Amino acid sequence: MLVLLVAVISGVAIAYFGMQNTSPVTIRLNDYVWNDVPLYLVIVGSLFMGLFMAWILYFARSVDHLWKRSSDEKSQTYGSRSGTAGPRTRSGKGGTQDHPPFSV
């Protein structure tokens, strides 16, 4: 319900902002020219482009943290201590477990 309320308020604010900023502007990007683009589209488009770029950077950071955490877990689980193979148990040594994983 809160999300719907925020969405409606944001929509009304963007609509009001758009009605106040309808003056046409020209956008030039090298050889490309767009004539008579409403000013509110330029502003709202810039806002969404910035949000999209921030989302991409956040996604890249999240993936990086997942990779680091995954590699840290692997190095802790399959360490090369004492030359034993296999996952380490609670005692920190490889091989058989010293006690059950869960106590009831």
DSSP file (Angstrom, degrees, kcal/mol; ACC not computed):
  #  RESIDUE AA STRUCTURE BP1 BP2  ACC     N-H-->O    O-->H-N    N-H-->O    O-->H-N    TCO  KAPPA ALPHA  PHI   PSI    X-CA   Y-CA   Z-CA
    1    1 A M     >        0   0    0      0, 0.0     4,-2.1     0, 0.0     5,-0.1   0.000 360.0 360.0 360.0 -39.5    0.0    0.0    0.0
    2    2 A L  H  >  +     0   0    0      2,-0.2     4,-2.5     1,-0.2     5,-0.2   0.891 360.0  52.2 -66.3 -38.9    2.9    2.4    0.8
    3    3 A V  H  > S+     0   0    0      1,-0.2     4,-2.5     2,-0.2    -1,-0.2   0.910 109.4  49.7 -63.7 -41.7    4.5    1.6   -2.5
    4    4 A L  H  > S+     0   0    0      2,-0.2     4,-2.4     1,-0.2    -2,-0.2   0.907 110.9  49.6 -63.0 -42.0    1.3    2.4   -4.3
    5    5 A L  H  X S+     0   0    0     -4,-2.1     4,-2.4     2,-0.2    -2,-0.2   0.922 112.0  47.2 -63.7 -44.5    1.0    5.7   -2.5
    6    6 A V  H  X S+     0   0    0     -4,-2.5     4,-2.5     1,-0.2    -2,-0.2   0.896 112.1  51.3 -64.3 -39.6    4.6    6.7   -3.2
    7    7 A A  H  X S+     0   0    0     -4,-2.5     4,-2.4     2,-0.2    -2,-0.2   0.908 111.1  47.1 -64.3 -42.3    4.1    5.8   -6.9
    8    8 A V  H  X S+     0   0    0     -4,-2.4     4,-2.4     2,-0.2    -2,-0.2   0.926 113.5  47.8 -66.1 -44.3    0.9    7.9   -7.2
    9    9 A I  H  X S+     0   0    0     -4,-2.4     4,-2.3     1,-0.2    -2,-0.2   0.914 113.1  48.6 -64.0 -41.5    2.5   10.9   -5.5
   10   10 A S  H  X S+     0   0    0     -4,-2.5     4,-2.5     2,-0.2    -1,-0.2   0.907 111.0  50.8 -64.2 -41.2    5.6   10.6   -7.7
   11   11 A G  H  X S+     0   0    0     -4,-2.4     4,-2.4     2,-0.2    -2,-0.2   0.907 110.9  47.9 -62.9 -42.4    3.4   10.4  -10.8
   12   12 A V  H  X S+     0   0    0     -4,-2.4     4,-2.6     2,-0.2    -1,-0.2   0.909 112.0  50.1 -64.9 -41.5    1.4   13.4   -9.8
   13   13 A A  H  X S+     0   0    0     -4,-2.3     4,-2.5     2,-0.2    -2,-0.2   0.910 112.1  46.9 -64.3 -42.1    4.6   15.4   -9.1
   14   14 A I  H  X S+     0   0    0     -4,-2.5     4,-2.5     2,-0.2    -1,-0.2   0.893 112.4  50.7 -67.2 -38.8    6.2   14.4  -12.5
   15   15 A A  H  X S+     0   0    0     -4,-2.4     4,-2.0     2,-0.2    -2,-0.2   0.923 112.4  45.9 -64.1 -43.9    2.9   15.3  -14.3
   16   16 A Y  H  X S+     0   0    0     -4,-2.6     4,-1.4     2,-0.2    -2,-0.2   0.919 113.2  49.8 -64.0 -43.1    2.8   18.7  -12.6
   17   17 A F  H  X S+     0   0    0     -4,-2.5     4,-1.1     1,-0.2    -2,-0.2   0.896 110.4  51.3 -61.0 -40.9    6.5   19.3  -13.3
   18   18 A G  H  < S+     0   0    0     -4,-2.5    22,-0.2     1,-0.2     3,-0.2   0.865 107.1  52.3 -65.7 -36.7    5.9   18.3  -17.0
   19   19 A M  H  < S+     0   0    0     -4,-2.0     3,-0.4     1,-0.2    -1,-0.2   0.804 111.0  48.0 -70.3 -27.6    3.0   20.7  -17.4
   20   20 A Q  H  < S+     0   0    0     -4,-1.4     2,-0.2     1,-0.2    -1,-0.2   0.686 113.5  47.1 -84.6 -19.1    5.2   23.6  -16.0
   21   21 A N     <  +     0   0    0     -4,-1.1    19,-1.9    -3,-0.2    -1,-0.2  -0.504  65.1 128.1-124.2  62.5    8.2   22.9  -18.3
   22   22 A T        +     0   0    0     -3,-0.4    -1,-0.1    -2,-0.2    -2,-0.1   0.391  30.6 128.4 -97.6   3.0    6.8   22.4  -21.8
   23   23 A S        -     0   0    0     -3,-0.2    16,-1.7    15,-0.1     2,-0.2  -0.359  63.3-114.9 -63.4 136.9    9.1   24.8  -23.6
   24   24 A P  E     -A   38   0A   0      0, 0.0     2,-0.3     0, 0.0    -1,-0.1  -0.476  35.4-176.2 -76.3 141.6   10.9   23.2  -26.6
   25   25 A V  E     -A   37   0A   0     12,-2.4    12,-2.8    -2,-0.2     2,-0.5  -0.895  22.8-123.7-129.8 161.8   14.6   22.8  -26.5
   26   26 A T  E     -     0   0A   0     -2,-0.3     2,-0.5    10,-0.2     9,-0.2  -0.924  18.3-155.3-109.4 131.2   17.1   21.5  -29.1
   27   27 A I  E     -A   34   0A   0      7,-2.7     7,-2.9    -2,-0.5     2,-0.5  -0.922   9.5-169.9-107.7 125.1   19.4   18.6  -28.2
   28   28 A R  E     +A   33   0A   0     -2,-0.5     2,-0.4     5,-0.2     5,-0.2  -0.964  12.2 172.4-117.7 127.4   22.7   18.3  -30.1
   29   29 A L  E >   -A   32   0A   0      3,-2.9     3,-2.4    -2,-0.5     2,-0.4  -0.840  66.3 -67.2-134.6  95.4   24.9   15.3  -29.8
   30   30 A N  T 3  S-     0   0    0     -2,-0.4    -1,-0.1     1,-0.3     0, 0.0  -0.456 120.6  -9.9  57.9-114.3   27.7   15.5  -32.3
   31   31 A D  T 3  S+     0   0    0     -2,-0.4     2,-0.4    -3,-0.1    -1,-0.3   0.565 119.3  92.9 -89.2  -8.6   26.0   15.2  -35.7
   32   32 A Y  E <   -A   29   0A   0     -3,-2.4    -3,-2.9     2,-0.0     2,-0.4  -0.703  53.5-176.0 -89.9 135.1   22.7   14.3  -34.3
   33   33 A V  E     -A   28   0A   0     -2,-0.4     2,-0.5    -5,-0.2    -5,-0.2  -0.995  11.7-167.7-133.4 127.8   20.1   17.0  -33.6
   34   34 A W  E     -A   27   0A   0     -7,-2.9    -7,-2.7    -2,-0.4     3,-0.4  -0.971  16.9-157.3-114.3 119.5   16.7   16.6  -32.0
   35   35 A N  E     +     0   0A   0     -2,-0.5    -9,-0.2    -9,-0.2   -10,-0.0  -0.663  63.4  10.6 -96.9 150.5   14.5   19.7  -32.4
   36   36 A D  E    S+     0   0A   0     -2,-0.3    -1,-0.2     1,-0.2   -10,-0.2   0.856  72.9 163.3  55.5  46.5   11.6   20.8  -30.2
   37   37 A V  E     -A   25   0A   0    -12,-2.8   -12,-2.4    -3,-0.4    -1,-0.2  -0.827  44.9-110.3 -90.5 128.8   12.0   18.3  -27.4
   38   38 A P  E >>  -A   24   0A   0      0, 0.0     4,-1.3     0, 0.0     3,-0.8  -0.314  20.0-127.8 -60.8 141.5   10.0   19.4  -24.3
   39   39 A L  H 3> S+     0   0    0    -16,-1.7     4,-2.2     1,-0.3     5,-0.2   0.850 106.6  59.4 -59.7 -37.7   12.3   20.5  -21.5
   40   40 A Y  H 3> S+     0   0    0    -19,-1.9     4,-2.8   -22,-0.2     5,-0.3   0.839 102.3  54.0 -64.7 -30.7   10.6   18.1  -19.0
   41   41 A L  H <> S+     0   0    0     -3,-0.8     4,-2.2   -20,-0.2    -1,-0.2   0.875 107.9  50.0 -68.5 -36.2   11.6   15.1  -21.1
   42   42 A V  H  X S+     0   0    0     -4,-1.3     4,-2.0     2,-0.2    -2,-0.2   0.929 115.5  42.8 -65.3 -44.2   15.2   16.2  -21.1
   43   43 A I  H  X S+     0   0    0     -4,-2.2     4,-2.1     2,-0.2    -2,-0.2   0.941 118.2  42.8 -69.7 -47.9   15.1   16.6  -17.3
   44   44 A V  H  X S+     0   0    0     -4,-2.8     4,-2.5     1,-0.2     5,-0.2   0.879 113.7  53.3 -67.6 -36.6   13.2   13.4  -16.5
   45   45 A G  H  X S+     0   0    0     -4,-2.2     4,-2.3    -5,-0.3    -1,-0.2   0.892 108.7  49.7 -63.6 -39.3   15.3   11.5  -19.1
   46   46 A S  H  X S+     0   0    0     -4,-2.0     4,-2.3     2,-0.2    -2,-0.2   0.892 109.6  52.1 -64.8 -39.8   18.5   12.7  -17.4
   47   47 A L  H  X S+     0   0    0     -4,-2.1     4,-2.3     2,-0.2    -2,-0.2   0.946 112.3  44.1 -60.5 -49.1   17.1   11.6  -14.0
   48   48 A F  H  X S+     0   0    0     -4,-2.5     4,-2.3     1,-0.2    -2,-0.2   0.857 111.7  53.6 -67.8 -34.4   16.3    8.1  -15.3
   49   49 A M  H  X S+     0   0    0     -4,-2.3     4,-2.3     2,-0.2    -1,-0.2   0.913 110.3  47.8 -64.7 -41.5   19.6    7.8  -17.1
   50   50 A G  H  X S+     0   0    0     -4,-2.3     4,-2.2     2,-0.2    -2,-0.2   0.899 111.6  49.7 -65.0 -41.3   21.4    8.7  -13.8
   51   51 A L  H  X S+     0   0    0     -4,-2.3     4,-2.2     2,-0.2    -2,-0.2   0.893 111.0  50.6 -63.3 -39.1   19.3    6.1  -11.9
   52   52 A F  H  X S+     0   0    0     -4,-2.3     4,-2.2     2,-0.2    -2,-0.2   0.916 110.9  47.4 -65.7 -43.7   20.1    3.5  -14.5
   53   53 A M  H  X S+     0   0    0     -4,-2.3     4,-2.1     1,-0.2    -1,-0.2   0.886 111.6  51.1 -66.3 -37.1   23.9    4.2  -14.3
   54   54 A A  H  X S+     0   0    0     -4,-2.2     4,-2.3     2,-0.2    -1,-0.2   0.891 109.3  51.2 -65.2 -38.7   23.8    4.1  -10.5
   55   55 A W  H  X S+     0   0    0     -4,-2.2     4,-2.6     2,-0.2    -2,-0.2   0.899 108.5  51.4 -64.3 -40.9   21.9    0.7  -10.7
   56   56 A I  H  X S+     0   0    0     -4,-2.2     4,-2.4     2,-0.2    -2,-0.2   0.924 111.6  47.0 -62.9 -43.9   24.6   -0.7  -13.0
   57   57 A L  H  X S+     0   0    0     -4,-2.1     4,-2.1     2,-0.2    -2,-0.2   0.890 112.8  49.3 -65.0 -39.1   27.4    0.4  -10.6
   58   58 A Y  H  X S+     0   0    0     -4,-2.3     4,-2.4     2,-0.2    -2,-0.2   0.904 111.2  50.0 -64.8 -41.6   25.5   -1.0   -7.7
   59   59 A F  H  X S+     0   0    0     -4,-2.6     4,-2.4     2,-0.2    -2,-0.2   0.915 110.5  49.4 -63.6 -43.7   25.0   -4.3   -9.6
   60   60 A A  H  X S+     0   0    0     -4,-2.4     4,-2.2     1,-0.2    -1,-0.2   0.898 111.5  49.4 -63.1 -39.8   28.7   -4.5  -10.4
   61   61 A R  H  X S+     0   0    0     -4,-2.1     4,-2.3     2,-0.2    -2,-0.2   0.900 110.3  50.9 -65.6 -40.8   29.6   -3.9   -6.8
   62   62 A S  H  X S+     0   0    0     -4,-2.4     4,-2.2     2,-0.2    -2,-0.2   0.914 110.6  48.3 -63.7 -43.2   27.2   -6.6   -5.6
   63   63 A V  H  X S+     0   0    0     -4,-2.4     4,-2.4     2,-0.2    -1,-0.2   0.905 110.6  52.1 -63.8 -40.8   28.7   -9.1   -8.1
   64   64 A D  H  X S+     0   0    0     -4,-2.2     4,-2.4     1,-0.2    -2,-0.2   0.916 109.9  48.4 -61.2 -43.8   32.2   -8.2   -7.0
   65   65 A H  H  X S+     0   0    0     -4,-2.3     4,-2.7     1,-0.2    -1,-0.2   0.886 110.4  51.9 -64.9 -38.1   31.3   -8.7   -3.3
   66   66 A L  H  X S+     0   0    0     -4,-2.2     4,-2.6     2,-0.2    -2,-0.2   0.921 110.5  48.0 -63.9 -43.0   29.7  -12.1   -4.1
   67   67 A W  H  X S+     0   0    0     -4,-2.4     4,-2.5     2,-0.2    -2,-0.2   0.913 113.3  47.5 -63.7 -42.8   32.9  -13.2   -5.9
   68   68 A K  H  X S+     0   0    0     -4,-2.4     4,-2.2     2,-0.2    -2,-0.2   0.918 113.7  47.1 -65.3 -42.4   35.1  -12.1   -3.1
   69   69 A R  H  X S+     0   0    0     -4,-2.7     4,-2.4     2,-0.2    -2,-0.2   0.897 112.3  50.5 -66.1 -39.3   32.9  -13.8   -0.5
   70   70 A S  H  X S+     0   0    0     -4,-2.6     4,-2.2     1,-0.2    -2,-0.2   0.919 112.0  46.3 -64.1 -44.1   32.7  -17.0   -2.5
   71   71 A S  H  X S+     0   0    0     -4,-2.5     4,-2.2     2,-0.2    -1,-0.2   0.860 111.9  52.1 -68.7 -33.6   36.5  -17.1   -2.9
   72   72 A D  H  X S+     0   0    0     -4,-2.2     4,-1.8     2,-0.2    -2,-0.2   0.905 110.1  48.5 -66.4 -41.2   36.9  -16.4    0.8
   73   73 A E  H  X S+     0   0    0     -4,-2.4     4,-2.3     2,-0.2    -2,-0.2   0.895 111.7  49.7 -65.8 -39.2   34.6  -19.2    1.7
   74   74 A K  H  X S+     0   0    0     -4,-2.2     4,-2.9     1,-0.2    -2,-0.2   0.908 110.4  49.5 -65.9 -40.8   36.4  -21.6   -0.6
   75   75 A S  H  < S+     0   0    0     -4,-2.2    -1,-0.2     1,-0.2    -2,-0.2   0.831 114.0  46.0 -69.8 -29.5   39.8  -20.7    0.8
   76   76 A Q  H >< S+     0   0    0     -4,-1.8     3,-0.5    -5,-0.1    -1,-0.2   0.853 117.7  42.9 -77.4 -34.9   38.5  -21.2    4.4
   77   77 A T  H 3< S+     0   0    0     -4,-2.3    11,-1.4     1,-0.2     2,-0.4   0.908 123.9  33.4 -77.2 -43.7   36.8  -24.5    3.5
   78   78 A Y  T 3< S+     0   0    0     -4,-2.9    -1,-0.2    -5,-0.2    -2,-0.1  -0.480  83.1 159.4-113.6  59.4   39.6  -26.0    1.3
   79   79 A G    <   -     0   0    0     -3,-0.5    -3,-0.1    -2,-0.4     7,-0.0  -0.308  46.0-127.3 -76.8 165.2   42.7  -24.7    3.0
   80   80 A S    >   +     0   0    0     -5,-0.1     3,-0.7     3,-0.1     2,-0.2  -0.051  56.7 142.1-104.2  31.8   46.1  -26.3    2.5
   81   81 A R  G >  S-     0   0    0      1,-0.2     3,-1.3     2,-0.1    13,-0.2  -0.545  74.2  -5.3 -75.5 138.2   46.9  -26.6    6.2
   82   82 A S  G 3  S-     0   0    0      1,-0.3    -1,-0.2    -2,-0.2    -2,-0.0   0.544 109.4 -88.9  57.0  14.3   48.7  -29.7    7.4
   83   83 A G  G <  S+     0   0    0     -3,-0.7    -1,-0.3     1,-0.2     2,-0.2   0.623  83.6 141.4  69.9  13.4   48.6  -31.3    3.9
   84   84 A T    <   -     0   0    0     -3,-1.3     2,-0.2     2,-0.1    -1,-0.2  -0.624  43.6-134.4 -90.2 150.7   45.2  -33.0    4.5
   85   85 A A        +     0   0    0     -2,-0.2    10,-0.4     9,-0.1    -5,-0.0  -0.653  59.9  39.3 -99.3 157.1   42.6  -33.2    1.8
   86   86 A G  S    S-     0   0    0     -2,-0.2    -7,-0.1     8,-0.1    -2,-0.1  -0.165  96.6 -38.2  97.1 170.2   38.9  -32.4    2.1
   87   87 A P        -     0   0    0      0, 0.0     8,-0.5     0, 0.0    -9,-0.2  -0.332  64.2-110.6 -68.9 149.0   36.9  -29.9    3.9
   88   88 A R  B     -B   94   0B   0    -11,-1.4     6,-0.2   -12,-0.2     2,-0.1  -0.485  28.4-143.4 -77.8 148.9   38.0  -28.8    7.4
   89   89 A T    >   -     0   0    0      4,-2.0     3,-1.6    -2,-0.2    -1,-0.1  -0.261  41.2 -78.3 -97.0-170.4   35.9  -29.8   10.4
   90   90 A R  T 3  S+     0   0    0      1,-0.3     7,-0.1     9,-0.2    -2,-0.1   0.793 130.2  58.6 -63.7 -26.9   35.2  -27.8   13.5
   91   91 A S  T 3  S-     0   0    0      2,-0.2    -1,-0.3     1,-0.1     3,-0.1   0.617 115.1-115.9 -78.9  -9.9   38.6  -28.7   14.9
   92   92 A G  S <  S+     0   0    0     -3,-1.6     2,-0.3     1,-0.3    -2,-0.1   0.437  80.2 110.6  91.9  -0.1   40.3  -27.1   11.8
   93   93 A K        -     0   0    0      3,-0.1    -4,-2.0     1,-0.1    -1,-0.3  -0.775  66.7-118.0-107.1 153.1   41.8  -30.3   10.5
   94   94 A G  B    S+B   88   0B   0     -2,-0.3     2,-0.4   -13,-0.2    -6,-0.2  -0.314  73.3  44.8 -79.3 169.2   40.8  -32.2    7.4
   95   95 A G  S    S+     0   0    0     -8,-0.5     2,-0.1   -10,-0.4   -11,-0.0  -0.794  98.7  12.5 105.0-141.0   39.4  -35.8    7.4
   96   96 A T  S    S-     0   0    0     -2,-0.4     2,-0.2     1,-0.1    -7,-0.2  -0.344  78.6-106.3 -77.9 156.3   36.8  -37.2    9.8
   97   97 A Q        -     0   0    0      1,-0.1    -1,-0.1    -8,-0.1    -3,-0.0  -0.558  14.4-147.5 -82.2 145.5   34.7  -35.0   12.0
   98   98 A D  S    S+     0   0    0     -2,-0.2    -1,-0.1     1,-0.2    -2,-0.0   0.808  80.9   6.1 -81.3 -30.6   35.3  -35.0   15.7
   99   99 A H  S    S-     0   0    0      4,-0.0    -1,-0.2     0, 0.0    -9,-0.2  -0.962  94.3 -77.3-148.3 161.8   31.7  -34.4   16.7
  100  100 A P        -     0   0    0      0, 0.0    -2,-0.0     0, 0.0     3,-0.0  -0.219  37.8-123.8 -63.4 152.0   28.3  -34.3   15.0
  101  101 A P  S    S+     0   0    0      0, 0.0     2,-0.4     0, 0.0     0, 0.0   0.813  95.8  35.9 -67.8 -28.8   27.4  -31.2   13.1
  102  102 A F        -     0   0    0      2,-0.0     2,-0.5     0, 0.0     0, 0.0  -0.982  68.8-157.2-126.7 135.7   24.2  -30.6   15.1
  103  103 A S              0   0    0     -2,-0.4    -4,-0.0     1,-0.1     0, 0.0  -0.940 360.0 360.0-111.4 135.8   23.6  -31.3   18.7
  104  104 A V              0   0    0     -2,-0.5    -1,-0.1     0, 0.0    -2,-0.0   0.394 360.0 360.0-104.6 360.0   20.0  -31.8   19.9
